[in-house]
Structures are given as structure tokens and as C-alpha cells.
Amino acid sequence: MGAWITVRGLYELMLERMGRTWWWPADGRFEIAIGAILTQNTAWGNVETALRQLKERNVLEPQALLDMPDEELGELIRPAGYWRTKAGYVKAFCAWFSSIGELRDDDLIPDMVRDRTDAELRDELLAVRGIGGETADDILLYVFDRPAFIADRYARRLFETLGIADLPKSYEGFRSRVQPFVADWDIDELKEFHGLIDELGKTCRNEHDWNESFIAGYALTFENLQHVEHGFSPVFDAESRVLVLGSMPSPKSREMGFYYGHPRNRFWPVMAAVFDDDSCLAGGVDGERLVEARKRFALRHHVALWDVIASCDIVGASDASIRNAEPNDLVALIKASHIAHVFTTGTKAAQLYRKLCEPRLADAGITDLPMTQLPSTSPANAAAKLSRLVDEYSCIAKSSR
């Protein structure tokens, strides 16, 4: 599996590598709308020819197209294919467009529908003969400056190439799947994303092209990943004998600035029971005083506290979502203490310790340090009873003596 990249990250990577596309190619908004209708089931070069013929006849405006005999209009747009059908589509759109107001200034077209919500405007467009989902979104985005993700064939091929294997087969399903991840983008970004996708799709036509492109080695994720840094120091001193490692501090822990800070995390009640010392619970005390009490508790019992990860991309507190993890430097801590045993809290911490930390420890000559995986004490492991956790964690007290 390649490096994980979010939808936003994909856009930024494409923009960096390809530059601005300034798509859609047209001289105005109304021309874009007609081009979006004509481009159905044909190549853009054919559409450009049809649009050029309309402009040469000086009829590229709503009323002129409505007044033109069907056969005459059909001849002008014949290069775009399906000319009889598309002539009807063009006239249907022009009739709807004329119903929303008179076209006085092409740049002011968005103002003609200010009284419609995005959803209402899209529904109106979809009700026009010949306008399906993709064409409606083209017009929404480029003509009326309304947000839309255009789920065209280039986008589908790109997303599937990047490993999204379960895309809905319908246009509407694909669009709905992606829309939440671009909901806070501005209009120019949405336009540029569409342009970048289409330009890349035109150059990457087969597996070899994709493998040679700059996106090779990436895998797209629809998760709302956030890049986070660990944010606070390890707890240890020269007398520390065991090292307890989590994966990455939860948002609550990062907010608190200390380990296992979620109020429903049972780490500290378990440790209080294991060492028969409830000073780490500090009833009625919170904030900095609670953090200091827990530091003193850990050092008094020769327990060092840290996490495997220094930084990563993650969704909330979900260990399963962790991507692009960078490990903390355990070597320096271990050499500055009497650590003789490592304990990891949860499956992910153990996996990442083996993958990221053990090789670095081995390179530093630390090859005889045992590691024991313990169950997670997080709220996500609520099925584990407190009594069981206390039994499992009792080995920490035995090893710290």
C-alpha cells in the first residue's frame, strides 16, 4: 500500500505538480452552459467546433437559439453528435434560462438565481430535458458559482486507480460519496479540482501511464484525517524501570497535555489498583495539579510514560485510522534510565512498536528489551472489565520493583 492521501491532499498535490488549468475553456458563462450540454457523449474538440459555428453565426444567446429552426440549429451543432437530440436539449435549457430572467450581462448570471438554494437550483436544472447529474453540476459550478463535485469518468478512474474499490456505480452515488469531503472548499478550488482531474485523465490512459505519473505510490482515503503532533514530553527519570507506551495521545489527552486524559479512560484507576496507591486519581483536583500528581505517581513507582508515535495523520482518537506515523526516539530515553521492560497499551501501539521502534532500538544495540502487549484501557475497549484490566496490568508493578 502506498502513502495515504486525503481528497484535500490529492488536490494540493495535483495543483503543485500540474499548476492551474483555468478550466472551463469558454468565453463566457452562457457558452459554458451550452458546451456542457453539447459535450455529452462526445469529445471536447467536437464541441469546440460546434460552439465556433454558433459564434460565427452570432446566435450564442438564449433567444436566438430558441428562435432558430430545429434543423438549422442541428446543422450548426452537428459536429457534437446526436444533433437532433441535442438541439432539443439546447432549446429546453434556453427556455428554462429565459424563464429566470433576461440575459443582460454574462458576468451577472449568478445573480439571476440568488433566490434559490443550491439544492433548489440543482433540482430545477435536473428537471430540464436533457440535463443529467453531470451536466447539472457543470452548470452549477461554472455558470452559477455554486458548489459541486463533478463525478465524471475521469474522476471515477482517478479515484479507483488510487485504491477506492467500493465507489457507488451511479453518478449520484459517487457524487454523494465525495461531496462531504469538499463541502468547505471555495468555488475556485472546486473548479480547479475538476480541471486538474480531467487534464490528468487525458494524459493517463492506461495502467502504464498511471504507474509513471506523479500520483503513483499514493492511496486515497476518504477518512477525515488530521495531522497531529504528540505535543508533550515523556515522563521518566534515571530510576525508571518500565516504559508504558500508548499509540498517540487522544484529543482529550492533547488538550490536557498529559497521558490518558479522557475521563472514561481507565488507565489511571487501573494503575491506582495495581500499585495500591490512589494519589493518581486525586479526587477533586484537575488541571495542572492533577497532571503533577500523576507525574509524581509514575516516577515514585519507577514507571516511564510515553507513546510510540511522535506525529501521524489520524481521525479523532481512532487508532485504526493512523497513517504516516513517525516514531518517538525511544533510544535516548532508554539509555538515560534503567528501563528493563516495555509495555504497550493496545494492539495498535504494539504493532507500531514492533514496526517502527524495535528496528531503531536494534540499530542502537538494544536487542534484549522485552515487550508485553496489554489491552487498551480506552473507552473504545469498554467491553473489558476493570477487574480484568487490573489483573493484566499487575505485571507492570512486578516489573517495576
Summary of the structure (lengths in Angstrom):
residues: 401
radius of gyration: 30.2
end to end distance: 43.0
largest distance: 95.3
contacts: 1226
relative contact order: 0.10
helix: 53%
strand: 12%
